[in-house]
Amino acid sequence: MSDSNPVHCIGTGVCNIEGGGTLSCFHFLPICPLPPAGMKNQTEVSEFIFLSLTNVRGLQCYLFALFLLLYMASVLGNGAIVAVVLAEPRLHSPMYFFLGNLSSLDIFYSTVTVPKMLAGFLSARQTISFTSCLAQLHFFHFLGSSEAMLLGVMAYDRYVAICNPLRYTLVMSPRACLLLASATWATGFLHALMHTVMTSRLHFCGPNRIHHFFCDIKPLLSLACSSTRLNLSLLHIVTGIIGVSPFIITLLSYLYIISFLFLKVRSWESRRKAFSTCTSHLTVIALYYGTAIFSYMRPSSGSSKAEEMIITLVYSVITPALNPLIYTLRNSEVKYAIRKFITRKLSPERN
């Protein structure tokens, strides 16, 4: 037994005085309580080892270059959108306010996982401490669930703008937009905090190799020594609600938009313009919701580790890099504002 868990033994004895005045004592064996169940041979894990995407050294170099380019595209592209939305007065509207929030989330979202993954491609052994692992888990689910909620808010914004244009400025006032954006960030934070606290209460006493490129909930739960039934229930129920609720809002919003355009709008040109403001958002929704819901709502036993990593890569690394491209190619206002912004920065004497 180690000194950190001492066991106290209790000894007993009986003494008698015999007829001749002789004192005789009988001593019994000490009584030692058994250690609590599970204490034996149990040591807490202090760090985890990522098994990453591949162990082939040559392939790791190509993957490093690929994901470095994707990460740079995500940071620079989304950073450009945030800068343009802040700098251009013509983009100071609810739609672009939420787009700026989405771009900010994408920058932070990819930063949570990609730099650590890139470092793993350059080192033979990639480790992360238990505290850092919990922090990565928290911020990944904080930003991911906030983005899911924000996409639902953006769909509602399009519904109000197309179906109730006369009340748009009243319904989507600056105060209302700020409250909606704050609610999405706060909901994501509380959702992630729940998973972080529940994961921190688990005991990790055995293997410490994570079959993933970052600390996600499912791979961590598979390593726990204690019961994970409550954690899995919260993952499927609460995370399911966080993911499905904005998806339903998005679905209903676009059903109303489509019915409104075909039943109330007679001009094909007006319909085309209305749909053009939605195509970018719909493309992002298809990429994000499709992979994220498929990843977290399906049972763990029915999927391989490689499949889970590929699906996670799509919505956590590839989608944030594609979002700026999707919004700039499909949105003439954003393209014009970016060209104007770049021209003003490169040729300030023309202003």
DOTORFI-238725 format. One record per residue (C-alpha): residue number from 1; residue in three letters; x, y, z. Coordinates in steps of 0.001 Angstrom, whole numbers, plus 500000, padded with zeros to 6 digits. Example, Ala and Ser with C-alpha at 12.3 -4.5 7.8 and 13.67 -1.06 7.14 Angstrom:
nr;rest;east;north;up
1;Ala;512300;495500;507800
2;Ser;513670;498940;507140
# end
This chain:
nr;rest;east;north;up
1;Met;500000;500000;500000
2;Ser;501359;503462;499167
3;Asp;501901;506152;501774
4;Ser;499266;508312;500151
5;Asn;496568;505833;501234
6;Pro;497650;504560;504691
7;Val;495758;501689;506297
8;His;495311;501854;510086
9;Cys;495250;498482;511857
10;Ile;493598;497924;515256
11;Gly;495147;495464;517738
12;Thr;493260;493916;520698
13;Gly;494272;492004;523796
14;Val;492929;490597;527152
15;Cys;494844;490439;530444
16;Asn;493934;488293;533553
17;Ile;495402;488081;537088
18;Glu;495775;484455;538099
19;Gly;495523;483087;541605
20;Gly;499268;483362;542325
21;Gly;499187;487053;541364
22;Thr;500695;486339;538006
23;Leu;499567;488637;535175
24;Ser;498909;486799;531917
25;Cys;497858;488538;528653
26;Phe;496542;487214;525394
27;His;497051;489297;522238
28;Phe;495019;488840;519098
29;Leu;496097;489491;515523
30;Pro;495614;493088;514379
31;Ile;492443;493867;512456
32;Cys;493169;495694;509172
33;Pro;490248;497054;507134
34;Leu;490210;496179;503457
35;Pro;490926;499007;501007
36;Pro;487964;500514;499199
37;Ala;486904;498854;495989
38;Gly;488748;500129;492959
39;Met;491635;501646;494948
40;Lys;493933;498742;494289
41;Asn;496353;499198;491376
42;Gln;494577;502449;490294
43;Thr;496601;505490;489257
44;Glu;495168;508684;487837
45;Val;496156;509589;484273
46;Ser;497961;512945;484130
47;Glu;498357;513214;480358
48;Phe;496951;511785;477131
49;Ile;498604;510785;473856
50;Phe;496984;511584;470507
51;Leu;497233;508841;467895
52;Ser;496551;511473;465193
53;Leu;495446;510788;461612
54;Thr;498340;508621;460419
55;Asn;501672;507204;461551
56;Val;503232;507257;458072
57;Arg;505964;509892;458227
58;Gly;505872;510794;454541
59;Leu;502092;511241;454615
60;Gln;502343;513403;457737
61;Cys;504401;515974;455813
62;Tyr;501731;516281;453115
63;Leu;498970;516495;455733
64;Phe;500913;519188;457585
65;Ala;501130;521315;454431
66;Leu;497452;520711;453568
67;Phe;496040;521599;456980
68;Leu;498408;524540;457362
69;Leu;497012;525985;454130
70;Leu;493437;525323;455269
71;Tyr;494117;526970;458630
72;Met;495708;530018;456995
73;Ala;492763;530263;454596
74;Ser;490362;530098;457536
75;Val;492120;532756;459603
76;Leu;492852;535148;456730
77;Gly;489503;534694;454966
78;Asn;487357;534995;458062
79;Gly;489550;537781;459394
80;Ala;489026;539702;456144
81;Ile;485248;539329;456464
82;Val;485295;540592;460074
83;Ala;487459;543571;459068
84;Val;485252;544457;456085
85;Val;482018;544152;458092
86;Leu;483435;546492;460727
87;Ala;484921;548985;458242
88;Glu;482199;549245;455572
89;Pro;479066;551220;456576
90;Arg;476992;549558;453855
91;Leu;477500;546209;455623
92;His;476219;547501;458973
93;Ser;473026;545445;458801
94;Pro;471735;542446;460803
95;Met;472689;539945;458096
96;Tyr;476334;541022;458048
97;Phe;476450;541512;461807
98;Phe;475673;537802;462179
99;Leu;478108;536973;459365
100;Gly;480841;538781;461317
101;Asn;479971;536692;464379
102;Leu;480108;533520;462288
103;Ser;483537;534433;460909
104;Ser;484833;535170;464428
105;Leu;483573;531797;465636
106;Asp;485235;530047;462690
107;Ile;488623;531638;463474
108;Phe;488487;530514;467110
109;Tyr;486936;527149;466222
110;Ser;489758;526068;463919
111;Thr;492380;527517;466295
112;Val;491230;525176;469083
113;Thr;492282;522031;467194
114;Val;494442;522752;464137
115;Pro;497642;524193;465743
116;Lys;497869;521207;468104
117;Met;497298;518818;465200
118;Leu;500007;520542;463151
119;Ala;502434;520240;466067
120;Gly;501655;516524;466197
121;Phe;502685;516071;462566
122;Leu;506118;517514;463413
123;Ser;506760;515482;466557
124;Ala;507039;511755;467053
125;Arg;504896;511792;470213
126;Gln;502040;514209;470790
127;Thr;500866;514559;474368
128;Ile;498455;516847;476182
129;Ser;497941;517308;479903
130;Phe;494634;516434;481532
131;Thr;493860;520099;482268
132;Ser;494720;521201;478720
133;Cys;492601;518360;477369
134;Leu;489578;519572;479335
135;Ala;490214;523141;478149
136;Gln;490348;522002;474519
137;Leu;487157;519990;474955
138;His;485414;522996;476521
139;Phe;486322;525524;473837
140;Phe;485625;523098;470994
141;His;482062;522472;472177
142;Phe;481589;526092;473266
143;Leu;482400;527425;469795
144;Gly;480803;524532;467902
145;Ser;477434;524727;469664
146;Ser;477484;528543;469450
147;Glu;477945;528261;465687
148;Ala;475063;525794;465412
149;Met;472780;528207;467272
150;Leu;474014;531163;465217
151;Leu;473162;529427;461940
152;Gly;469583;529070;463194
153;Val;469490;532781;464079
154;Met;470780;533659;460599
155;Ala;467987;531580;459036
156;Tyr;465412;533462;461125
157;Asp;466979;536741;459971
158;Arg;466510;535714;456324
159;Tyr;462896;534729;457038
160;Val;462077;538141;458515
161;Ala;463918;539997;455738
162;Ile;462101;538163;452913
163;Cys;458669;537443;454381
164;Asn;458235;540576;456535
165;Pro;460373;543260;454891
166;Leu;458319;546172;456259
167;Arg;458864;545029;459859
168;Tyr;462476;543931;459337
169;Thr;464133;546977;460910
170;Leu;461760;546779;463870
171;Val;462076;543037;464515
172;Met;465838;542847;463841
173;Ser;466775;546055;465645
174;Pro;470370;546552;466837
175;Arg;469290;545664;470359
176;Ala;467530;542487;469194
177;Cys;470569;541448;467116
178;Leu;472884;541978;470080
179;Leu;470609;539932;472358
180;Leu;470368;537096;469820
181;Ala;474134;536996;469302
182;Ser;474779;537104;473059
183;Ala;472268;534292;473608
184;Thr;474037;532048;471083
185;Trp;477445;532598;472708
186;Ala;476033;532148;476236
187;Thr;474156;528965;475306
188;Gly;477287;527501;473758
189;Phe;479356;528367;476821
190;Leu;476904;526775;479274
191;His;476530;523685;477088
192;Ala;480301;523218;476937
193;Leu;480659;523898;480668
194;Met;478229;521066;481432
195;His;480286;518565;479404
196;Thr;483577;519841;480840
197;Val;482424;519485;484449
198;Met;480915;516045;483860
199;Thr;484077;514829;482105
200;Ser;486336;516209;484849
201;Arg;484473;514076;487427
202;Leu;485385;510841;485651
203;His;488335;508659;486694
204;Phe;490985;507866;484079
205;Cys;493199;505110;485442
206;Gly;494040;502897;482488
207;Pro;495001;503556;478858
208;Asn;495734;507140;477882
209;Arg;495880;506910;474079
210;Ile;493170;508979;472380
211;His;492142;507733;468927
212;His;491619;511260;467652
213;Phe;493540;514427;466771
214;Phe;492059;516417;469686
215;Cys;490202;515905;472980
216;Asp;486622;515155;472024
217;Ile;484007;513732;474364
218;Lys;483435;510289;472836
219;Pro;487125;509270;472618
220;Leu;487661;510465;476211
221;Leu;484653;508577;477553
222;Ser;485974;505373;476012
223;Leu;489086;505679;478231
224;Ala;487276;506321;481530
225;Cys;487393;503738;484313
226;Ser;484168;504910;485973
227;Ser;480630;504786;484612
228;Thr;479946;507061;481629
229;Arg;476220;506371;481292
230;Leu;475196;509856;482453
231;Asn;477802;511508;480233
232;Leu;476584;509644;477160
233;Ser;472969;510448;477993
234;Leu;473781;514154;478273
235;Leu;475783;513981;475054
236;His;472940;512466;473077
237;Ile;470062;514372;474688
238;Val;471414;517865;475437
239;Thr;473826;518036;472506
240;Gly;471078;516618;470330
241;Ile;468751;519431;471407
242;Ile;471467;522045;470802
243;Gly;472054;520681;467307
244;Val;468517;519763;466251
245;Ser;466705;522865;467604
246;Pro;468442;525418;465343
247;Phe;468207;522920;462481
248;Ile;464416;522820;462904
249;Ile;464318;526639;463094
250;Thr;466351;526761;459885
251;Leu;464128;524210;458161
252;Leu;460913;526019;459127
253;Ser;462359;529403;458143
254;Tyr;463232;528205;454653
255;Leu;459925;526394;454219
256;Tyr;458166;529690;454954
257;Ile;460537;531531;452616
258;Ile;459954;529098;449736
259;Ser;456176;529092;450188
260;Phe;456130;532898;450424
261;Leu;458184;533355;447259
262;Phe;456116;530935;445177
263;Leu;452704;532000;446501
264;Lys;453118;535741;447038
265;Val;455915;536845;444685
266;Arg;455037;536772;440983
267;Ser;458277;538092;439494
268;Trp;460983;535520;438725
269;Glu;463620;538224;439080
270;Ser;462432;539029;442619
271;Arg;462503;535346;443498
272;Arg;466012;534991;442129
273;Lys;467280;537965;444161
274;Ala;465667;536624;447316
275;Phe;467135;533160;446823
276;Ser;470566;534636;446089
277;Thr;470731;535987;449664
278;Cys;470052;532482;451012
279;Thr;472246;530196;448898
280;Ser;475465;530895;450827
281;His;473755;530255;454147
282;Leu;472151;527051;452873
283;Thr;475511;525754;451627
284;Val;477141;526359;455018
285;Ile;474202;524701;456799
286;Ala;474468;521600;454611
287;Leu;478194;521269;455361
288;Tyr;477974;521986;459086
289;Tyr;474710;520460;460295
290;Gly;474975;517383;458111
291;Thr;478351;516256;459432
292;Ala;477957;517495;463036
293;Ile;474567;515870;463681
294;Phe;475700;512663;461974
295;Ser;478799;512567;464180
296;Tyr;477160;513065;467589
297;Met;473732;511487;467148
298;Arg;474791;508080;465846
299;Pro;475854;505312;468317
300;Ser;479553;505024;469119
301;Ser;479629;501277;468488
302;Gly;478503;501629;464896
303;Ser;481383;503762;463642
304;Ser;485110;503380;463190
305;Lys;487697;505768;464619
306;Ala;488832;506789;461131
307;Glu;485278;507688;460089
308;Glu;484768;509832;463178
309;Met;488005;511731;462571
310;Ile;487172;512374;458904
311;Ile;483680;513636;459763
312;Thr;485075;515891;462491
313;Leu;487674;517265;460081
314;Val;484923;518334;457679
315;Tyr;482996;520555;460100
316;Ser;485874;521695;462326
317;Val;488665;522357;459798
318;Ile;487386;522309;456213
319;Thr;484073;524157;456709
320;Pro;485651;527192;458501
321;Ala;488119;527479;455609
322;Leu;485362;527271;452971
323;Asn;482924;529690;454631
324;Pro;484692;532900;453475
325;Leu;484910;531508;449949
326;Ile;481220;530561;449942
327;Tyr;480053;533945;451197
328;Thr;482293;536024;448929
329;Leu;481592;534074;445737
330;Arg;477819;534078;446233
331;Asn;477401;537593;447627
332;Ser;477984;540596;445395
333;Glu;477836;543075;448295
334;Val;480604;541302;450177
335;Lys;482751;541063;447033
336;Tyr;482285;544771;446313
337;Ala;483016;545717;449929
338;Ile;486194;543604;450005
339;Arg;487462;545121;446740
340;Lys;486716;548615;448035
341;Phe;488394;547846;451370
342;Ile;491529;546452;449701
343;Thr;491707;549364;447255
344;Arg;491407;551885;450070
345;Lys;494175;550189;452044
346;Leu;496530;549850;449051
347;Ser;495854;553317;447614
348;Pro;494953;555636;450501
349;Glu;495788;558772;448425
350;Arg;492766;558121;446177
351;Asn;490331;558590;449047
# end
